[in-house]
Amino acid sequence: MDVRGHTEPAFFLPAPSSRGAIPAEWILARAYLKAGKFRECADLCEQALKRFPNHAGVLETLDKARSSGK
């Protein structure tokens, strides 16, 4: 197969949008929750809620961090 002159990208990544996006802060917050770092988890969830208000997963993780950190 001759690939010379092939100018199309090998893959296409759609532009990020708020709909359907996963907050990076939430991913890290879940890792902190598993590690038992509840304060750091809550801080990251609060940051994620600034960008994604009412995100169900972030709210659930924040509730778990707050209840476990007592």
C-alpha atoms as one frame of an Amber mdcrd trajectory, in Angstrom:
protein
   0.000   0.000   0.000   1.400   3.360  -0.996   0.825   6.055   1.636   2.762
   8.887   0.005   0.623  11.958  -0.387  -1.799  10.825   2.267  -2.876  14.040
   3.980  -5.926  12.961   5.956  -5.500  12.685   9.723  -5.246   9.180  11.113
  -7.992   9.913  13.591 -10.437  12.683  14.330 -10.978  14.120  17.776 -14.088
  16.264  18.065 -13.786  19.637  19.716 -14.468  19.484  23.440 -17.824  20.809
  24.520 -19.610  21.038  27.807 -22.246  18.533  26.666 -21.057  15.002  27.310
 -17.633  16.089  28.523 -16.063  14.456  31.538 -14.502  16.922  33.982 -10.824
  16.140  34.497 -11.155  17.352  38.077 -13.761  14.670  38.700 -11.484  11.893
  37.483  -8.734  13.053  39.827 -11.243  13.557  42.645 -12.371   9.929  42.373
  -8.747   8.822  42.661  -8.351  10.955  45.798 -11.551   9.445  47.203 -10.217
   5.915  46.700  -6.944   6.947  48.370  -8.778   8.340  51.395  -7.853  11.980
  50.735 -11.313  13.349  51.349 -10.435  17.070  51.666  -8.564  17.084  48.347
 -11.424  15.181  46.731 -13.970  17.735  47.936 -11.807  20.627  46.709 -11.546
  19.154  43.224 -15.267  18.430  43.095 -15.991  22.047  43.955 -13.692  23.166
  41.125 -15.454  20.804  38.714 -18.862  22.138  39.758 -17.783  25.644  38.758
 -17.380  24.433  35.165 -20.089  21.758  35.182 -22.862  22.762  37.595 -25.299
  19.977  38.473 -23.069  17.189  37.092 -24.545  14.099  38.763 -21.252  12.215
  39.130 -19.439  15.178  40.629 -22.258  15.817  43.089 -22.285  12.162  44.149
 -18.503  12.097  44.633 -18.665  15.331  46.635 -21.340  13.849  48.916 -19.247
  10.729  49.480 -16.154  12.801  50.279 -18.041  14.990  52.725 -19.700  12.054
  54.486 -16.473  10.041  54.693 -14.362  12.955  55.864 -16.249  13.421  59.136
